[in-house]
């Protein structure tokens, strides 16, 4: 992750992202850079419009998982209410039957 952060730091400073600059940033941050990871990251970032990627990442709905969780909570709450209603209905039927039986017996 620190490799990506270093690349983003170089980008935000308006500097070209290359292996030497990224290596210096990582060393200054106290990270011992791995040459193969440096090469892989720099080569994978060639031709990538970082501003566009950041803009798209920022516009992605982060609330989707929260909305899903809320939906699940509503389902569970509804199930609990249905069970409660069933219990109340059964109890009221029993009360009614008990009332009727007291009339006859």
Beta strands, then each sheet from edge to edge (+ up, - down):
end
